[in-house]
Structure formats: C-alpha cells, structure tokens
Amino acid sequence: MTTIKATCPVCGEVNLTADEVRLMVCSVDEHSYYAFDCGTCVDEVRKPADHTIVSLLISGGVTPIAWEIPAEVLEPKSGPAISYDDVLDFALRLRRTTHIAAFARPPQAA
C-alpha cells in the first residue's frame, strides 16, 4: 500500500493512505486542492494541488473528485468589502420588513 506524506501545520509531517486523502479537482486549475483529517490534532488540512500534485496523488491511488466552481466566484469584484456593520444593518432591516417574513412561513392549510 502506498504511503502519502503530507504536512499538518500544527503537527508536522503525517503519513496517510490513499483513502485518507480527498483530491478535489476543479474546473479552474488554481482552485484544485487536496484535504485530509490529521490523525493527531483532528483538524482538516487543505492544501492547493497543481497539476504535479494531482498527478502524484492519482498515481498513489487517490481517487479525484471533480467539481465546478460557481461562476460568481470568478466575477470581478469592485468597491469596498462588506463589513460587519453592513451585515448587521442588513439583518436589522430584514427584521423590520414583515412582508419578507411572510414568504418564509409555510402556506396556511385551507
């Protein structure tokens, strides 16, 4: 059985089997990554996976999982980032808007 060596940022080097590694291959290469749960600290560790790493992990027996990135992630962004105050203001406005809450309730039985 192949042993895959990876590094946990907390525990250092860890030895994994192919079944313990999740290889997420994205439709946009720079968003591909591999992940594993560290057996010592139990944290999930995610690391980027370029073509070389993808090839190495597949050759080591890791089954790749293909995923599509949502188009919204790739849209250009402009303006300032949303702040905590913006989110709070939005939540308070939702609280005052009763017609939005009406849509969230299940329909009344006749």
N, C-alpha and C positions, 0 to 999 in steps of 0.2 A: 504494500500500500504506500502511496506517495505521501510524504510529509511536506506540508507547506509552511514555510517560516514567514511570520509576519511580526509586526511590532505594535504593541499596545502602548499608547502614550503614557499610561500610568505604570504598567507592569514591565515593560520592555519586551524582549523577544518571546514569542509564543509559537508553539508547534500546533498545526491544525491538520485535519484531514480534509479531503475534498468536500465531504458532506457538511463540514462546519463553515464553509465559505459560501457567501452569496455573491454572485457576479452579476451585476446589473448593467447590461449593455444598452446604452441609449442611442436613439436615432441621431442625436447630435453628439459626436465623439467626446467632446470635452466634458460631458455630463455623465459619462460612464463611471462606475465605481464598484469596488468590492467591499463587503462588510463581513464582520464576524463578531461573535459574542466572546469576549475574553473569559476564559475559564477561571481566572483568578479574581478579578475585580467585578466581573459580570457586566461590564459596560459594553455597549455596542460600539464597535470601532468601524468607521467608514474612511476609505481612502480612495483617491482618484485612480482610475485604471485607463492608461493609454493603450494603444494597440499592442505594445510589447507585453504589458502585464496581462491583458486579456488573453493573448496567445499562450503565455506561460501558464496561466490558471486553467485554461481549457486543456492544455497538454497534460496538466496534473490531475485531470479528472473532474474539474469543477464544471457543473452544467450552467451555461449562461442563461440569463433571463432577459429577454428583450423588453424594452419599454419605450414608449413615445413620450417626448417632453411636450407639455401643453404649450400651444402657440403663444399664450400670454407671457410665458417666461422669456421668450425671445423678443418681445416687443420693446422698442426703445422707450426709455423712461425719461421724463423731464420734470423739472420742478423739485421742490424740497421733499424729503422723505416724510411720511406720515409720523406724527409724534404721538406720544401717549395722550396729550391733551386733545388732539384731533379725534382719537378713538373714544375718549371719554365724552366729548361733545356729541359725537355721533350716537353713542349709546343713550345719552340723556334725551336727544331728540327723538329717538325711537320710542322711548318710554312715554313721551308726551303725545305721540301720534297714535291715536286709538284705532284709526282705520287700518293701519298696518297689522295691529294685533288681531283684528277681526279675521284677517286672511289666515292667520296661524291656527285659529280654532277649527276643530273638526265640524263639518256641517251638522246642523240640528236635524234629528230624525223627525219625520212627519207623523 
